[in-house]
């Protein structure tokens, strides 16, 4: 004998996770802090439940002491986004480059883990290009100013420059 069973129901489409930007880059003087933003998005049709941390074997690992996140977990509704503030602190770091991967783990069945890279440079940043005018200084002339134009490495945002830390020969600050 056979039995016919009729099943009815509705399909629940899963969440679809997204993470932007693909990398966070900052340069700080020793002891400085700055904040960047990560955007977690959900283009799926059900709630995206996520947690944030360092990459771990089965879930988020603690972030290093120089990185803190405004939220370590949350829920992003369908079609929504969640911005998470990521604060970088150079207080106890030596000069040089410091890297970290930030991972977002979620209930997205296809992209259960999304990563973004983080690079923090502490200390002096050498410009890619520097032009000083006039090219020759005449100390007997009446001019009292020079003009310097510089270009930062491509990954750095000129809006993040702390003008008071830009010094000529390590001594003279600019006049904004």
C-alpha positions as CSV (number, residue, x, y, z in Angstrom):
1,X,0.0,0.0,0.0
2,X,1.1,3.6,-0.6
3,X,0.1,6.7,1.2
4,X,-0.1,10.1,-0.5
5,X,1.0,13.0,1.7
6,X,0.4,16.6,0.5
7,X,2.9,19.1,1.8
8,X,2.4,22.8,1.6
9,X,4.6,25.6,2.8
10,X,6.4,28.8,1.9
11,X,10.0,29.1,0.9
12,X,12.2,31.3,3.1
13,X,15.0,32.7,1.0
14,X,18.3,33.0,3.0
15,X,20.3,36.2,3.8
16,X,23.1,37.2,1.4
17,X,26.0,38.9,3.3
18,X,28.2,41.6,1.9
19,X,31.1,43.5,3.5
20,X,32.7,46.7,2.4
21,X,35.3,48.1,2.0
22,X,37.6,45.2,1.1
23,X,40.4,46.8,3.1
24,X,40.9,49.5,5.7
25,X,44.1,51.5,5.6
26,X,45.3,54.2,8.0
27,X,48.5,56.0,9.1
28,X,48.9,57.4,12.6
29,X,51.5,59.2,14.6
30,X,52.7,57.3,17.7
31,X,49.9,57.4,20.3
32,X,47.3,58.5,17.7
33,X,43.8,57.0,17.1
34,X,41.4,57.0,14.2
35,X,38.1,55.4,13.3
36,X,37.1,53.7,10.0
37,X,33.8,52.2,9.1
38,X,32.8,48.7,7.9
39,X,29.5,48.2,6.2
40,X,27.7,44.9,6.5
41,X,24.9,44.5,4.0
42,X,22.1,42.0,3.5
43,X,20.7,41.7,-0.1
44,X,18.9,38.5,0.8
45,X,15.3,37.9,2.0
46,X,15.7,37.0,5.6
47,X,17.6,38.4,8.6
48,X,21.4,38.3,8.5
49,X,22.8,37.4,12.0
50,X,26.5,38.2,12.2
51,X,29.4,38.4,14.5
52,X,32.7,40.2,14.0
53,X,36.3,39.5,15.1
54,X,39.6,38.1,14.0
55,X,39.7,35.0,11.9
56,X,39.2,31.8,13.9
57,X,38.8,28.2,13.1
58,X,35.1,28.0,14.0
59,X,34.1,31.6,14.7
60,X,35.4,35.0,15.5
61,X,38.6,35.2,17.5
62,X,39.5,38.3,19.7
63,X,40.8,41.3,17.8
64,X,44.3,42.6,18.9
65,X,44.4,45.3,21.5
66,X,45.0,48.1,19.0
67,X,41.7,47.3,17.1
68,X,38.2,47.7,18.6
69,X,34.8,47.5,17.0
70,X,31.7,49.5,17.9
71,X,29.7,46.3,17.7
72,X,30.8,42.7,17.9
73,X,27.5,41.1,16.7
74,X,24.2,42.1,15.3
75,X,21.3,41.5,13.0
76,X,20.9,43.2,9.6
77,X,17.4,43.1,8.1
78,X,16.7,42.1,4.5
79,X,17.8,44.9,2.1
80,X,19.5,46.7,5.0
81,X,23.0,47.7,6.0
82,X,24.8,48.0,9.3
83,X,27.8,50.3,9.7
84,X,30.3,49.3,12.4
85,X,32.9,51.7,13.6
86,X,36.4,50.3,13.8
87,X,38.8,52.2,16.0
88,X,42.5,51.9,15.6
89,X,44.9,53.0,18.4
90,X,48.7,53.3,18.0
91,X,49.3,53.9,21.7
92,X,51.3,50.7,22.4
93,X,52.5,50.0,18.9
94,X,56.0,50.5,17.5
95,X,56.7,52.4,14.3
96,X,56.0,50.5,11.1
97,X,53.2,48.5,9.5
98,X,50.7,46.4,11.5
99,X,48.2,44.1,9.8
100,X,45.1,42.2,10.8
101,X,42.2,40.5,9.1
102,X,38.7,41.3,10.3
103,X,36.2,38.5,9.7
104,X,32.4,38.7,9.7
105,X,30.8,35.3,10.4
106,X,27.1,35.0,9.5
107,X,24.1,32.7,8.8
108,X,24.6,33.3,5.0
109,X,24.7,29.7,3.8
110,X,27.0,30.6,0.9
111,X,29.3,33.3,2.5
112,X,29.4,32.2,6.1
113,X,32.7,34.2,6.5
114,X,33.7,37.4,4.8
115,X,37.1,39.0,5.4
116,X,38.5,42.5,5.1
117,X,42.2,43.4,5.5
118,X,43.4,46.1,7.9
119,X,46.7,47.9,7.6
120,X,47.8,50.5,10.1
121,X,51.1,52.4,9.6
122,X,52.5,54.0,12.7
123,X,55.1,56.7,12.5
124,X,56.4,58.8,9.6
125,X,55.0,58.3,6.1
126,X,57.3,58.9,3.2
127,X,55.5,60.7,0.4
128,X,55.4,59.2,-3.1
129,X,56.2,62.7,-4.5
130,X,57.5,65.9,-3.0
131,X,58.0,69.2,-4.8
132,X,59.5,72.3,-3.0
133,X,59.4,75.7,-4.7
134,X,61.6,77.6,-5.1
135,X,64.0,74.8,-5.8
136,X,66.9,76.9,-4.6
137,X,66.7,79.0,-1.4
138,X,68.3,82.4,-1.4
139,X,68.6,83.5,2.2
140,X,69.5,87.1,1.1
141,X,66.2,87.5,-0.8
142,X,63.0,89.1,0.6
143,X,60.9,86.0,0.3
144,X,59.9,84.4,3.5
145,X,57.9,81.4,2.4
146,X,58.4,78.3,0.4
147,X,55.7,76.1,-1.1
148,X,55.8,72.3,-0.8
149,X,53.4,69.9,-2.5
150,X,53.4,66.2,-1.7
151,X,51.6,63.1,-2.8
152,X,50.9,60.4,-0.3
153,X,51.0,56.7,-1.1
154,X,47.9,55.6,-3.0
155,X,46.3,53.7,-0.1
156,X,46.3,56.8,2.3
157,X,43.6,59.5,2.4
158,X,45.0,63.0,2.4
159,X,42.0,64.1,4.5
160,X,43.5,62.1,7.4
161,X,46.7,64.1,7.5
162,X,47.2,65.7,10.9
163,X,48.7,69.0,9.6
164,X,50.5,69.7,12.8
165,X,52.6,66.6,12.4
166,X,53.9,67.7,9.0
167,X,57.3,69.2,9.6
168,X,60.1,70.6,7.4
169,X,63.4,69.0,8.4
170,X,61.6,67.6,11.5
171,X,61.4,71.1,13.0
172,X,59.2,73.7,11.2
173,X,55.4,73.2,11.0
174,X,53.4,74.5,8.1
175,X,51.3,77.6,8.1
176,X,47.9,76.4,7.1
